[in-house]
Amino acid sequence: MKQFFGMSRSGDLREATRGLSNPQLILLMSNSQQFETHVHELEKLYPHVPSIGCIGMSYDTNIVENGVGVAAFSDGVNAAANVLEHVSTVPVKYIRRMEEDLTRVNASQKDTVCIDFCAGNDACVLTTIHSALRRRGISLVGGTGDGGKISANGRIYEDSVAYALVKNLHGRVKAYKENIYHPMGNYRFIASNTDKAKYMIGSLNGQPAKQVYQSILKVTEQEILTQTFKNPFGKLNGNETCIISIKEVNGNSLACFRQVNDSDVLLLLELGDYQETVRQTIQKIQHDFQHRSAVFSVNCLFRYKLFSKDGYMQKYLQDMSALGSHAGLVGYGEHYNNQFINQSMSCVVFE
């Protein structure tokens, strides 16, 4: 198989798709002002080609911050694209679409992956999708776009998730997740006074959440939203820790990008040597796949901000290019199998 990536910083879709011929699946990553126009234009340029799209920055060896990026797969791919609607209320109502698509592409664990672009309500979405994918052992990589909109096959949807099932006809696929944080000290908290609908943490170990965070890290209220780049929370999930970013301060509570429930056990995390972590990820992929056709990744917006602030973003993209054709999306939340994660990277590698 082959992966194509084209971009236009001015938002010219024809420029971004120059050289793209006979695609078997297209991933559109556009800006908020031109998203709807790009969706319809893409369908005219490549009618009946399966496609999904969202609002967000994209990259290969360079990043497109406010234009349009197009990733596409060809030469040895069997793909289907579709949508689950009303994800905030009844996403399971549409799960038969995915079940039929899994059969249509003859999906199997070793050679098929699901890539999704979500408009929100990620945790509910992933639980629903996983109910179909787990029966065949299919991995998932994806993320949340901006603006509450996604597209599938030339149509725009709200309160929905677009997905693409990609079967590699000439090799394996494998999903990976990268975590650049580790526990800070022995801090462990029991969350309470939470608001699940607003992703709010009211108290930690019975004390106001804002004051607990401030007292440990010695930061002002104004510094909390940048300190989360270095010190997010972590939620224990079996043997793994899911990262939880702080979104805003609300009185004495902390609103997050991921749902926290009463009695959840949280850790305080700290940033590690992320360049070394990236090096280890690249080495592991190279060990697992001697020959790689493509890598598609989703990097968190907070990772992008952290790497950019530290002057590492461009080097990161250059480092990842050692794997070959690498492209991806800057997301507002990352998906890895049935996990909704923050401040992370998830990717799929195609042999």
C-alpha positions in Angstrom: 0.0 0.0 0.0 0.9 3.7 -0.3 0.2 6.7 1.8 -0.2 10.1 0.2 -0.1 13.4 2.1 -0.7 16.8 0.5 -1.2 20.2 2.1 -2.0 23.8 1.3 -1.4 26.5 3.9 -3.8 28.8 2.0 -6.6 26.2 2.1 -6.5 25.4 -1.6 -7.8 21.9 -1.8 -6.7 21.4 -5.4 -3.2 22.2 -4.4 -3.4 19.8 -1.4 -4.6 17.0 -3.7 -2.1 17.6 -6.6 -0.7 14.3 -7.6 -3.3 12.2 -5.8 -4.7 9.6 -8.2 -6.8 6.5 -7.6 -7.2 6.8 -3.8 -9.0 4.0 -2.0 -9.6 6.1 1.2 -9.2 9.8 1.9 -8.7 11.6 5.2 -9.5 15.3 5.2 -8.2 17.7 7.9 -9.4 21.2 7.3 -9.9 24.6 9.0 -13.1 25.8 10.5 -13.8 28.5 7.9 -13.4 26.2 4.8 -14.3 22.8 6.2 -17.8 22.5 4.7 -16.5 23.8 1.3 -13.6 21.4 1.3 -15.9 18.4 2.1 -18.1 19.1 -0.8 -15.2 19.9 -3.2 -13.4 16.7 -2.2 -16.5 14.7 -3.1 -16.6 16.3 -6.5 -12.9 15.7 -7.1 -13.1 12.0 -6.0 -16.7 10.9 -6.2 -17.6 7.6 -4.5 -14.2 7.3 -2.8 -14.6 6.5 0.9 -13.7 9.5 3.0 -13.8 10.9 6.5 -12.9 14.4 7.6 -12.7 16.8 10.6 -11.5 20.3 11.6 -7.9 20.2 12.8 -4.2 20.8 12.0 -2.3 18.1 10.1 1.3 17.2 9.3 3.8 15.1 7.6 7.4 16.5 7.9 5.8 20.0 8.3 2.6 21.1 10.0 -0.4 22.8 8.5 -1.9 25.1 11.2 -4.6 26.9 9.3 -5.0 25.4 5.8 -5.9 22.0 4.6 -4.2 18.6 4.7 -5.2 15.4 2.8 -4.0 11.9 3.7 -4.9 9.1 1.4 -4.3 5.3 1.0 -4.0 3.5 -2.3 -2.4 0.4 -4.0 -3.5 -2.5 -1.8 -6.2 -1.2 0.5 -9.8 -2.3 1.0 -11.6 0.4 2.9 -15.1 1.5 4.0 -16.1 4.8 5.6 -19.3 5.6 7.5 -20.8 7.4 10.4 -22.5 6.8 13.8 -24.9 9.6 14.5 -26.4 11.0 17.7 -23.4 9.9 19.8 -24.5 12.0 22.8 -27.7 10.0 23.1 -28.0 6.8 21.1 -24.8 5.9 19.1 -25.6 2.2 19.5 -28.6 2.7 17.2 -26.3 2.9 14.3 -23.7 0.2 15.2 -25.1 -2.2 12.5 -23.5 0.1 10.0 -20.1 -0.8 11.4 -20.9 -4.4 11.7 -21.9 -4.6 8.0 -18.8 -2.6 7.0 -16.6 -5.1 9.0 -18.0 -7.9 6.9 -17.8 -5.9 3.7 -14.0 -5.4 4.0 -13.5 -8.9 5.5 -11.8 -7.3 8.5 -9.3 -9.4 10.6 -7.1 -8.6 13.6 -3.8 -8.9 11.8 -4.5 -6.6 8.8 -7.4 -4.2 9.6 -7.6 -1.0 11.7 -10.4 1.5 12.4 -9.5 5.2 12.2 -12.1 7.5 13.6 -12.7 11.3 13.7 -15.1 12.3 16.5 -17.2 15.4 17.1 -17.3 14.8 20.9 -18.7 12.5 23.6 -15.7 10.4 23.0 -16.0 8.0 26.0 -19.6 7.0 24.9 -18.4 6.7 21.3 -15.5 4.4 22.1 -17.6 2.1 24.2 -20.0 1.7 21.4 -17.5 1.2 18.7 -15.4 -1.2 20.8 -18.5 -3.4 21.2 -18.3 -4.2 17.4 -14.5 -4.1 16.9 -13.6 -6.4 19.9 -15.4 -9.4 18.3 -12.8 -9.5 15.6 -9.9 -8.0 17.6 -9.7 -4.9 15.5 -7.6 -2.0 16.8 -8.7 1.6 16.7 -6.7 4.9 16.4 -8.4 8.3 16.2 -9.2 11.6 17.8 -11.5 14.5 18.2 -11.7 17.3 15.7 -12.7 21.0 16.4 -16.0 22.7 15.9 -18.3 19.8 16.7 -18.4 18.7 13.1 -17.1 15.7 11.1 -17.7 14.4 7.6 -18.2 11.1 6.0 -18.4 10.4 2.2 -19.1 14.0 1.3 -21.7 14.8 4.0 -21.3 16.8 7.1 -22.6 15.7 10.5 -22.8 17.1 14.0 -22.9 15.0 17.2 -21.4 12.1 15.3 -18.3 10.0 14.7 -16.9 9.2 11.3 -14.9 6.0 11.0 -12.9 4.3 8.3 -12.1 0.6 8.3 -8.8 0.0 6.5 -7.7 -3.4 5.5 -4.1 -3.7 4.3 -4.1 -6.3 1.5 -0.3 -6.7 1.6 0.7 -6.9 5.3 0.0 -6.4 8.9 -1.3 -3.4 10.9 -0.6 -2.5 14.5 -1.7 0.3 16.8 0.6 2.0 19.3 0.2 4.6 22.1 2.9 6.9 23.4 2.9 8.3 27.0 5.5 10.9 27.9 4.4 11.2 31.6 5.1 9.2 34.7 3.7 9.4 38.3 5.0 12.3 40.4 5.9 11.1 43.9 3.3 9.0 45.7 0.4 11.4 45.2 -2.9 9.5 45.0 -6.3 11.0 45.1 -9.9 9.9 45.4 -12.1 12.2 43.3 -15.4 13.4 44.7 -18.0 16.1 44.0 -17.6 15.4 40.3 -19.9 16.5 37.5 -19.8 13.9 34.8 -21.6 16.0 32.2 -19.2 18.9 32.7 -16.1 16.7 33.3 -15.6 18.5 36.6 -13.5 17.5 39.6 -14.8 19.2 42.8 -12.7 17.6 45.4 -9.6 15.5 45.8 -9.3 13.5 49.0 -12.0 15.7 50.4 -10.3 19.0 49.7 -11.1 21.5 47.0 -9.4 20.3 43.8 -8.0 23.6 42.7 -6.3 24.2 46.1 -4.9 20.7 46.1 -3.3 21.1 42.7 -2.0 24.6 43.6 -0.5 23.6 46.9 1.5 20.7 45.6 2.9 22.5 42.5 3.2 25.9 44.0 1.4 27.7 41.1 -1.1 30.5 40.9 -4.6 30.0 39.5 -3.5 31.7 36.3 -0.7 29.2 35.8 -2.8 26.0 36.2 -3.8 25.8 32.5 -0.2 25.9 31.4 1.1 23.7 34.3 -1.1 20.9 33.0 1.2 20.5 30.1 3.8 19.3 32.6 1.6 17.9 35.3 -1.7 16.4 34.2 -3.7 13.9 36.2 -3.7 10.2 35.5 -6.6 7.8 35.9 -5.8 4.2 36.7 -7.3 1.9 34.2 -6.2 -1.6 35.0 -2.5 -1.8 34.4 -2.5 1.5 32.4 -2.8 5.1 33.3 -5.0 7.4 31.2 -3.9 11.0 31.1 -6.4 13.7 32.0 -5.7 17.3 31.0 -7.1 20.3 32.9 -9.3 22.4 30.7 -10.3 25.3 32.9 -10.7 26.5 36.5 -14.3 26.8 37.7 -14.4 28.3 41.2 -12.6 25.7 43.4 -13.2 22.9 40.9 -11.1 21.8 37.9 -12.8 21.1 34.6 -11.0 18.4 32.5 -11.0 17.2 28.9 -12.0 13.7 30.1 -14.7 12.5 32.4 -13.9 11.8 36.0 -16.3 10.0 38.3 -16.8 10.0 42.1 -14.4 7.5 43.7 -12.1 7.4 40.7 -8.4 7.0 41.7 -6.2 9.7 40.3 -2.5 10.2 40.2 -0.5 13.3 39.7 1.8 12.9 36.7 5.0 14.8 35.6 6.6 15.2 32.2 9.5 12.8 31.5 12.3 12.9 28.9 9.9 13.1 25.9 12.7 13.0 23.3 13.9 9.7 24.7 10.4 8.4 24.8 9.9 9.3 21.1 13.2 7.6 20.3 12.0 4.4 22.1 8.7 4.5 20.2 10.5 4.8 16.9 12.8 1.9 17.8 10.0 -0.3 18.8 8.1 0.3 15.6 11.3 -0.4 13.6 11.8 -3.6 15.5 8.2 -4.7 15.0 8.1 -3.8 11.3 11.1 -4.1 9.2 9.2 -2.8 6.2 6.7 0.0 6.7 4.3 1.3 4.1 2.8 4.1 6.2 2.3 5.5 9.7 -0.8 7.6 10.5 -0.8 9.3 14.0 -2.9 11.5 16.1 -1.0 13.9 18.4 -2.7 15.9 21.2 -3.1 19.6 20.8 -1.3 20.0 24.2 1.6 17.9 22.9 1.8 20.2 19.9 1.8 23.3 22.2 4.4 21.8 24.5 6.7 20.7 21.7 6.3 24.0 19.9 7.0 26.0 23.1 10.2 23.9 23.6 11.2 24.3 20.0 10.9 20.6 19.4 7.9 20.2 17.1 9.8 20.4 13.8 12.4 18.0 15.1 9.7 15.6 16.3 8.2 15.4 12.8 11.7 14.9 11.3 12.4 12.2 13.8 9.1 10.4 13.0 9.9 10.6 9.3 12.6 8.0 10.0 9.8 5.5 9.9 9.0 6.4 6.3 5.7 7.9 5.2 4.3 9.5 8.3 1.2 11.8 8.5 -1.4 12.7 11.0 -3.8 14.9 12.8 -3.5 17.3 15.8 -6.5 16.2 17.9 -8.4 17.5 20.9 -8.3 14.0 22.5 -6.8 10.8 21.3 -8.3 7.4 20.9 -6.5 4.1 21.3 -8.7 1.0 21.1 -11.4 1.6 23.7 -9.4 4.3 25.6 -10.1 8.1 25.4 -6.7 9.6 26.3 -5.3 13.2 26.6 -1.8 14.6 26.0 -0.8 11.5 24.2 0.0 10.1 20.7 -1.7 7.1 19.1 -0.8 5.8 15.7 -1.3 2.9 13.3 1.6 1.3 11.4 1.0 -0.4 8.1 3.4 -3.1 6.8 
